Amino acid sequence: DIVMTQTPLSSPVTLGQPASISCRSSQSLVHSDGNTYLSWLQQRPGQPPRLLIYKISNRFSGVPDRFSGSGAGTDFTLKISRVEAEDVGVYYCMQATQFPQTFGQGTKVEIK
Amino acid sequence: QVQLVQSGAEVKKPGASVKVSCKASGYTFTSYGISWVRQAPGQGLEWMGWISAYNGNTNYAQKLQGRVTMTTDTSTSTAYMELRSLRSDDTAVYYCARASAAGTRDFGYWGQGTLVTVSS
């Protein structure tokens, strides 16, 4: 199975400041079809996860443009340009290049 | 709009079975597979498996092989996940999810979650 490792596991940030989460996979996520199936999810307390980014850098419908994804191969990053109070929650990276689909451990974003 | 509505919370004894439903609406049910993901209390997300709503093909997490069965009923646009021989560590919120669009292999749409509690 592909292991997804996120850092940091906790990220206290000041409102209005940027935040960055790293995700590293144990093997390349480039699929034989040329796509890289790496997505980012946000989970607010008490809610189901919500898709933010798919295929490395594509924002899902309704996701604010302060969220951006980048990376390639085995190293990926989610950036929040200016953290808002509603961004508090746990963020997961997920790979779907290979079964079984696997998730990172989660990064908790909280306000300082 | 795409909606996935799951059945209500369940309390089961160890060794019992549970069957969770996920009713889809707002799209052609057979055009997308349904995945199941679970989350133990205070823990991260765990992929359980996937079923094609088109032909019923399945792919299960190895650790659940033999205990889990995923099915669909195309007449009611409903997916089901049955887990047998329940143990205390199966206590979790169970989610169904669907891709955001064809070929994206993500989880763009989620059910609201079903809490399954396994306790004697």
Chai-1 contact restraints between the chains, C-beta under 6 A:
chainA,res_idxA,chainB,res_idxB,connection_type,confidence,min_distance_angstrom,max_distance_angstrom,comment,restraint_id
A,Y37,B,R105,contact,1.0,0.0,6.0,A-B,restraint_1
A,S39,B,D106,contact,1.0,0.0,6.0,A-B,restraint_2
A,P48,B,Y95,contact,1.0,0.0,6.0,A-B,restraint_3
A,P48,B,W110,contact,1.0,0.0,6.0,A-B,restraint_4
A,P48,B,G113,contact,1.0,0.0,6.0,A-B,restraint_5
A,L51,B,S100,contact,1.0,0.0,6.0,A-B,restraint_6
A,L51,B,D106,contact,1.0,0.0,6.0,A-B,restraint_7
A,L51,B,F107,contact,1.0,0.0,6.0,A-B,restraint_8
A,L51,B,G108,contact,1.0,0.0,6.0,A-B,restraint_9
A,Y54,B,T104,contact,1.0,0.0,6.0,A-B,restraint_10
A,Y54,B,D106,contact,1.0,0.0,6.0,A-B,restraint_11
A,F60,B,S100,contact,1.0,0.0,6.0,A-B,restraint_12
A,F60,B,G108,contact,1.0,0.0,6.0,A-B,restraint_13
A,Y92,B,L45,contact,1.0,0.0,6.0,A-B,restraint_14
A,A96,B,R105,contact,1.0,0.0,6.0,A-B,restraint_15
A,F99,B,N59,contact,1.0,0.0,6.0,A-B,restraint_16
A,P100,B,W47,contact,1.0,0.0,6.0,A-B,restraint_17
A,P100,B,A61,contact,1.0,0.0,6.0,A-B,restraint_18
A,Q101,B,W47,contact,1.0,0.0,6.0,A-B,restraint_19
A,F103,B,G44,contact,1.0,0.0,6.0,A-B,restraint_20
A,F103,B,L45,contact,1.0,0.0,6.0,A-B,restraint_21
A,Q105,B,G44,contact,1.0,0.0,6.0,A-B,restraint_22
A,G106,B,G44,contact,1.0,0.0,6.0,A-B,restraint_23
